[in-house]
Amino acid sequence: MLPASPVGLLALALVSTPASVSAATAVDECESQSPRIELSAFPPGKSPGVCIGPGLTITFRFDSPLQRESLKLEDRGWFVDWAVGQQTVTLVPRDNLVSGRRSDVTVCFTDEAAPPCTTLTLLVHPGLGMQEVKVLRQARSVTDFQQVAEESEADAQQCREELRQLRAERVVPDGLRGAIASGLVDRKRGIALKELTWDVKEKEGNALIHAAVTSYRAKERVAVEVYLTNPGSVPWTAAGAVLRGSNGEVLKPLPLWASEPILPAVPGEEGKRGRVVVELLATEKQARGTYTLVLWDADRQRTVTLGNVTFPQ
């Protein structure tokens, strides 16, 4: 871990400057998807959607016993393996699934209650795939409602904190003054940085190549600064990002900061590096974790995945 430096302070301060925020405006249905599905909330013929990730195992937990032989996969080639338990279905997607594609999975129940079967529509997403989804067919218990209320309050509290931070940053100056005025600078720790260029693990098939990676930690915040080169033939702009922990936990960032589209290299010349900065609100416990960073463009087809991302301690 290195102490705060002018470069580190400036990089993190830039994240707080709203004028340069990436201009991705497309609605991402996976952003607001719930890990709990109530079948009674969907009209007949309407299949609930579930986001899955390439190579990310997902388990469906039902509140009713299943007919094990009833599982129907529209595209069996999507999966390395699958299993049906008494009240669970586990799917293991392949690593090379194409983002944006959809496919159905159907399962039937052993009792005579309605509905006798259900179909779920799977949507491939590069970074927001779920790992566990509860599918409720019967009336909820009081415990279920209490759990939903607790999860909703936790989500609302996170939204309130993000809103407070964003509002505060609208009235602070830029540069080093902005970092100080925003309360990012801890008097004891300052802003610490960690060089990760040689530590991160690049996934095979990444659309871009990482040239340099640095992580930052400030008061109640972390950030990852990534310099990338584009070996392709068309420009690339980051539209979304996520940090996924070793236990499947997902940290969603504040608005991305990207200086400009990352252009492909001109034949015979060295490719120009482009920068993306991902910033997140993080507790002290969360900042101690090891994460995988996933970046994607507006089409969610050209992705960048970097593993073994850690933060200064």
C-alpha angles and dihedrals in degrees: 000000000000126000123247116293133185089252092051093046092048094048092052092043089055089060088062093055107099096196093076100043115136109265100226108145104163115123112246110205091198091063093072101030116130124225087223123072124191108198092201089063092066123075119238111283093022113113119208113240125233125187117223131185130223108265092001114125114226128196125200114206115199127194092221132059115265134222098241094207092051098078112122122186115193090205111026089175089070091072137065091200143346137192137192121210131180092282104358140077119197122193127188109201122206120254094240101058113141114242116242096030120124133209135170131238120193131193134173132215130234099227129070098247122117132297096035091195137012135206123209123196113222118210119194114227125176097224113004102062115141126233100199132022128181115215113201119199101160132057113289124251124230088256090058092053091048091052091049091049092051093048092047092051091050090051091046091050091052090049091049091051093049091048091050091051094048093048091049092052093054091070101042127092124252130258124019091342089058093053090051096043092049091058093243094128114085110208092222101037104022110192113322126202135197127199109230103166094112096033102057119092115228116215117234110254097030112162092224135030121238115235099177136000127191129174125207135198126198134159106314091340141089131188139188120210114199128186112200138185122211115226092177132089102248133054119268127212125185111240102168144008143184138184113220119196128220091259094049097264114148127216114195118205134232113250111313121249115217122166095211142321112301106243126213118252119270110240109267094015134092113258117255114244119238126199133225123181120198116194128187140178106243138175120226089259093051091049089059093060132100115238146184115228117214121189125183139180128235092276092046089224102104108056138174119210122186121180132198095043112166136167135229114275 
